[in-house]
Amino acid sequence: MDTEPDFKVSYVASTYVWEPGDGTRYEFIHAENFIAWVNTNSGGKAMSLPKHWRDGVHFSYIMEKMNTNQYNAEMIEKFLVWISKQGELLC
């Protein structure tokens, strides 16, 4: 007997273009515990966020997980702080 696979859609993602005011521009895809930085025409870098990411994610963690430099990791950290202050519940 054929059965349908069990699956669950658990995340809704939002896209953002964020310009922090220093002449840079970042494009992000963000879901509750996931962030992707779209930094090339063919893709970008992504990471799963820790369960309690709204309490803060240090830029060094972002540097390691996204394999990026300190400046970009600090900007991604600032974006995550901004998102957490928006009180968005994306899921």
Residue pairs with C-beta under 8 A, 6 or more apart in sequence:
10 91
11 31
11 32
11 33
11 34
11 90
11 91
12 31
12 90
12 91
13 29
13 30
13 31
13 34
13 90
14 29
14 30
14 31
14 88
14 90
15 27
15 28
15 29
15 30
16 26
16 27
16 28
16 29
16 30
16 79
16 83
17 25
17 26
17 27
18 25
18 26
18 27
18 28
18 79
18 82
19 25
19 26
20 26
20 75
20 78
20 79
24 75
26 37
26 39
26 75
26 76
26 79
27 37
27 38
27 39
27 44
28 35
28 36
28 37
28 38
28 76
28 79
29 35
29 36
29 38
29 46
30 36
30 83
30 90
31 90
31 91
32 49
32 89
32 90
32 91
33 48
33 49
33 50
33 51
33 53
34 46
34 47
34 48
34 49
35 46
35 47
35 49
35 76
35 80
36 44
36 45
36 46
37 44
37 45
37 46
37 66
37 68
37 72
37 76
38 44
39 45
45 66
45 67
45 68
46 66
47 62
47 65
47 66
49 57
49 80
50 57
50 61
53 80
53 84
54 84
56 81
57 77
57 80
58 77
59 70
59 73
59 74
59 76
59 77
60 73
62 68
62 73
62 76
62 77
63 69
63 70
63 73
66 72
66 73
66 76
68 76
